[in-house]
Amino acid sequence: MSLRETADDYPHIVVMLNSNWRVVQCTDAVQWVLQRRGSPDKPRRDDWRGRSYCRTRDALIRCAREYSGTIDPKASAVLAALPVRIEVEGGTVLGGLVSMAAECLAAAADRAGP
């Protein structure tokens, strides 16, 4: 597992929006980063590049809608369930952001039924 935000196996992925866009928590846990796979100006497509850096849920959702194209409905539910603002206490996000996102996704799937 890599600790580089640009790696496919970065451990702090919040949600995959679609095949080319994702949201991660930065290494310092102070912001969410909307990332695009590869660079639109270069042939290399095996890494992730930051597009927007957000401290609030509303800004993150606005940027995701503006730049990432079609967003998976389950990913939209994860974004909507994020805290209003990413806050840090002792180097970790309050409420366990990644765990919370996973729990919200599971709850949304339960509500949707089979």
C-alpha positions as CSV (number, residue, x, y, z in Angstrom):
1,M,0.0,0.0,0.0
2,S,1.4,3.4,-1.0
3,L,1.2,6.6,1.0
4,R,1.4,8.7,-2.1
5,E,-1.9,10.4,-2.9
6,T,-1.3,9.8,-6.6
7,A,-1.2,6.0,-6.2
8,D,-4.1,3.6,-7.1
9,D,-3.7,1.9,-3.7
10,Y,-3.6,5.1,-1.6
11,P,-5.2,4.1,1.7
12,H,-7.4,7.2,2.3
13,I,-9.7,6.9,-0.7
14,V,-13.1,8.3,0.4
15,V,-15.1,7.3,-2.7
16,M,-14.7,6.5,-6.4
17,L,-17.1,8.8,-8.3
18,N,-16.6,7.0,-11.6
19,S,-13.8,5.2,-13.4
20,N,-11.8,8.4,-13.9
21,W,-12.6,10.5,-10.8
22,R,-12.2,9.9,-7.0
23,V,-12.1,11.7,-3.7
24,V,-9.3,11.2,-1.2
25,Q,-8.5,12.6,2.2
26,C,-5.1,14.3,1.9
27,T,-2.1,12.8,3.8
28,D,-2.4,15.5,6.5
29,A,-6.1,14.9,6.9
30,V,-6.9,18.6,6.4
31,Q,-8.8,18.5,3.1
32,W,-10.5,16.4,0.6
33,V,-9.0,16.2,-2.8
34,L,-11.0,15.6,-6.0
35,Q,-8.7,13.7,-8.3
36,R,-8.7,12.7,-12.0
37,R,-6.9,9.6,-13.3
38,G,-3.8,10.7,-15.2
39,S,-3.2,14.1,-16.8
40,P,-5.4,15.3,-19.6
41,D,-2.4,16.8,-21.3
42,K,-0.1,13.7,-21.2
43,P,-0.4,10.1,-22.4
44,R,0.5,8.7,-18.9
45,R,-2.7,7.6,-17.2
46,D,-1.4,5.4,-14.4
47,D,-1.6,7.9,-11.6
48,W,-4.1,10.4,-10.0
49,R,-3.9,14.2,-10.3
50,G,-5.5,16.7,-7.9
51,R,-8.1,18.9,-9.5
52,S,-9.8,20.6,-6.5
53,Y,-8.9,20.8,-2.8
54,C,-11.9,21.3,-0.5
55,R,-12.4,21.8,3.2
56,T,-16.2,21.8,3.1
57,R,-18.7,19.2,1.8
58,D,-20.6,21.7,-0.2
59,A,-17.5,22.8,-2.1
60,L,-16.5,19.2,-2.7
61,I,-19.9,18.3,-4.1
62,R,-20.0,21.5,-6.3
63,C,-16.5,20.7,-7.7
64,A,-17.3,17.0,-8.3
65,R,-20.5,18.0,-10.2
66,E,-18.6,20.5,-12.3
67,Y,-15.6,18.5,-13.2
68,S,-16.2,14.7,-12.9
69,G,-19.1,14.1,-15.3
70,T,-21.5,11.3,-14.3
71,I,-21.3,10.4,-10.6
72,D,-22.4,7.0,-9.4
73,P,-25.5,7.4,-7.2
74,K,-23.9,5.5,-4.4
75,A,-20.9,7.8,-4.5
76,S,-23.2,10.8,-4.4
77,A,-24.7,9.4,-1.2
78,V,-21.3,9.1,0.3
79,L,-20.5,12.7,-0.6
80,A,-23.8,13.9,0.9
81,A,-23.1,12.0,4.1
82,L,-19.7,13.6,4.7
83,P,-19.3,16.0,7.6
84,V,-20.1,19.7,6.7
85,R,-16.4,20.5,7.2
86,I,-13.3,18.4,7.5
87,E,-12.0,19.0,10.9
88,V,-8.8,17.6,12.4
89,E,-8.0,16.5,15.9
90,G,-4.6,15.0,16.6
91,G,-4.0,14.4,12.9
92,T,-7.1,12.3,12.3
93,V,-10.5,13.4,11.0
94,L,-13.1,13.6,13.6
95,G,-15.7,10.8,13.3
96,G,-13.4,8.6,11.3
97,L,-14.2,10.0,7.8
98,V,-13.4,6.9,5.8
99,S,-15.2,4.6,8.2
100,M,-18.2,6.9,8.3
101,A,-18.3,7.1,4.5
102,A,-18.3,3.3,4.3
103,E,-21.1,3.1,7.0
104,C,-23.2,5.6,5.1
105,L,-22.8,3.7,1.9
106,A,-23.9,0.5,3.6
107,A,-26.9,2.2,5.1
108,A,-27.9,3.7,1.8
109,A,-27.7,0.3,0.2
110,D,-29.8,-1.2,3.0
111,R,-32.5,1.5,2.5
112,A,-32.5,0.9,-1.3
113,G,-33.2,-2.8,-0.8
114,P,-32.5,-5.6,-3.2
